[in-house]
Amino acid sequence: MGSAWTRLVPRRGHARAPRWLLALAAVVLSGACSGGGGGCGGCGSTAPLPAGGLPADQTVEGGGQIRITPGGMAKINALARGVVEGALGEGFCVPPTEIGDATGTLGTGAFLCQGNQNQCTPGCDVDLTIDSVTLAAASTQTLRMTVQVDTDAVVPLAYQVLGIDGSCSVTVEADNVRINADINLGINAASGELAIAVGQIPRPNLSLVFRNCGLVTALLNLLEGYLEDYIVDAMLAVLRPTLEGLIDNLLPDPPGVAGVIDVGALFSGLTSGASGKLETRILPGGYVHFTTGDGGLSLGVITGLNTDRDPTTRTPALDNEVARCVPALPPPNFTTAPHSLPRTPRSSFALPVAPAFNGAPNPPQGDVALGFSEATLDLLGHHLVTSGAMCLGLGTTQVPQLTLATFGLLAPSLGQLGSERRNDPMLMVTRPTRAVDFSVGDGTLASPRLTMKLQNLEIDVYAFLYERYTRAFTMSLSLDVGLNLELEQPVGLPVSIKPVLVGISSSNVRLQVQNSELLREKPADLQRVLPVVFDLVTPALGNLPSFALPAFAGFSLQNVSVGKVTTT
């Protein structure tokens, strides 16, 4: 059984064939929830997850997957120098110290760096000139940063040689110093999330050179080993927290989405009072490793989604109460076919890394590929329904053609119940009864990028009669709604994505009519003519706003393509 994924390949990425849809999901989610406006109103506010976190049985580790190709790593390597220069370019301070005996009778020694130099108060300001910065995979779990620098400092001395005092300023230099620092990648055993830590930083060899203090310089040459340890200690005291700070700045806490999102706000443009809270956990994790040979990075994404009408009553056995507007639907069970996923030690489910997201092969000329599996999309389809977010109302306010006069053409007995003008408003209220099932396609009209399969979606049709809304009849329909993505890439501007709905037309609707006792028309007659209504509402539903792909960790995505990948 194939797994379908969405896949995003920035920078000349080439769309690959079947069956994972491009991983726009993470970027799209961050854009949709960024508060940037648009017709759907964003995701609204995000609240913390309930106590105990998101249920493990609604979490798929590796449900999303990321591949940074060797070309992408090369670009990161090219940017690393600027990052390191920004952090270390100002150099570092060496604190005051004493060598030997600088005060005793007939003593020999020196005080170093007792005064103030620039930002060092007190201390010596050691300048760094960065020659090169390289990043390379040292193992499947370790990224090694190698920085080559030249260093120099002017060190004031107050010395005593056999009891004779003096002072001078010695120039200390060291060229072509190579500093190696390991950055260890791993998975937190308790949470399954990505863990990054600065690892081993071997002590570099400085090979110090001293100048400008005559006999004192010769004495310092004899003490080179001590002075090198002194300077190296000061350098490492700055380097480790600097690297830790860089990691903290590049990876926000949390490095993704972890909270309760008001998904009802996504549909605020279609109806007022939309509701629906979606517990969301989309974070890097599950697995992480560099691939041997090419040094590309493969990283899993934890995808967890859940709804619970009343989190205050949550227990291990009751952690996903559905909204009152939908029937009780059992949550997805990924241990069964077609998914048949294994469990992790954390009781969550696991998807192994797919070849297309593990460098087998890398996308041609692409830097990054992002993908979300069909399993995760189906998990989203279930909880969009059970959250109540799809219990919508679409009426005359949104579609002016939805009036009693329009429905009167299809059901004359209903039109006769209204006012003389017959412009009385109508309201269509949706009540989903089954989870939305997703499938991934090729991006054509016949095979959209995403197809949302709606089955037995009940729609109550209300007419405003005698100063109140009265239910005229109920439609139970099944419909496949397609979603394609149009990419706009203006020169010098962020890539913009335009979602386009396809397939919402009278020819694709399969419906049954119920609760039509108010009307004289037979249900079979209504079933033949009512699909025309969907030709009216399609413009309102299909006019979705475009949005720009947001920057990620300071990088903008360009030359984006969308494709589908099939795995086993």
Disulfide bonds with the S-S distance in Angstrom:
Cys33-Cys43 2.07
Cys93-Cys120 2.03
Cys113-Cys124 2.00
Cys168-Cys213 1.85
Cys325-Cys391 1.97
